[in-house]
Each structure stands twice: as C-alpha cells, then as structure tokens.
Amino acid sequence: MSQNTKAQQEAFKLAVQQAKDTAHTIADAAGVKLTGISGIDTFQQGVAYRPHPMMKAAGAMMADAAPTPIESGDQEVTSTVTMRFEFEN
C-alpha cells in the first residue's frame, strides 16, 4: 500500500470520526438519541504528481543542463464526509 493511499485512508477515518463526534454533540444538545446512520457521501482531494512526457530531442538537451535540485515537502490530502444520522426522542 502506498504512502498516499495510507494518507487517504487516515484522512477518511478522521473525517468520519469528526462527523460522528459532531452528531453525538448535537444529539446531546437537542435531548435526543442518535440511533444510526442513514447515509454517507465522500469526497477526496489530494495533490497528484505526474511526470510529463518529453520528446527525445528535449531529453538530449536536458542531458547537458545542470541537475535540478529536488526538495522534500509535504503533501496535503483533504477528505470530506457528509453523513446523515437518524435520531429519536
């Protein structure tokens, strides 16, 4: 499993937990009981890095160029979960 896939799964787990925590808080404040989940919709956005194809001649010209430094960095993965909960009095 790739690091990106692990990050996506963790983002979904956190989003679902936050939605459940919010639903429990709302149920407590309203004086009702949370009885279940009636639906879940998800959306995920991440940064994808894709190599660009190069023509053979461009590749030859690049061979004479100075090497490009590569710096490490962070990748942000965003997950949105919309959950519909069921409540009863």
N, C-alpha and C positions, 0 to 999 in steps of 0.2 A: 504494500500500500504506500502510495507516495505521500510526502510531507503535505502537499497541497490537499490531498483527499482527507488526510487526518485533520488538517486545519478546518476544512469544510464541515466534517462531521462534528468536531468540537463546537464550532460556531452554531450549528443546528441544535445541539444538546443544550447549550447555554440559552439560546433564544426560546426554546420550549420551556425550560425551567423558569425563565423570567416571566413568560406568559402565564404559567401555572401559578407562580407566586402572586402575580397581579390579580388573577381570578380569585384566589383564596382571600386576598385582602379585600376585594370588592364584595365578595360574599359575606365576609365577616361584618363589614361596614353596613351592608344592607340587611343584615339579620336573616340571611337565607343560607341554604345548604348547597354546596357545589355537588352535583350528582353525576356529572360525566362530561365527556367531550363529544360534541356533535359534528365537528369538522375541523380539518387542519389544511391550510394552504401555505405553501412555502415559496420563497424567492431567494435566490442566492446570487451574489455578485462578487467576483474576485478579479484580480488582475492576472491576465494570462500573457505570458511572454512567448512570442512565436518568432522563430528565425525567419528572416526574409530571404527568398531565393536570390542568388546572384548570378549574373551572366558570367560565362567563362572568362571573357576579357576583363571584366571588372575584378574578378578574382585574381588575375595576374597582376593587375595594377596594385591591388591591395597587398600583394606579397612584398612589394618594395616599400610600403608605408611603415611608419613606426607602429609598434604594437599599441593597442588601445588598452589602457588600464581598466580593469573590471573591479568595481567596488561592491562589497556586500551591502545588503539593505533588507528592509522589512517588506513583507507583502501583506496587504490588508485584505481580509476576507470578511464580507458582510453577509449575514443571513437574516432574513425577515420571516417570521412565522406569524400567521394570523390564525388564531384558534377560536372556535365558537364553543362556549361552555353551556351546560344545562344546569339550571338551578331549581330548587323547590323551596317552598316556605317551611 
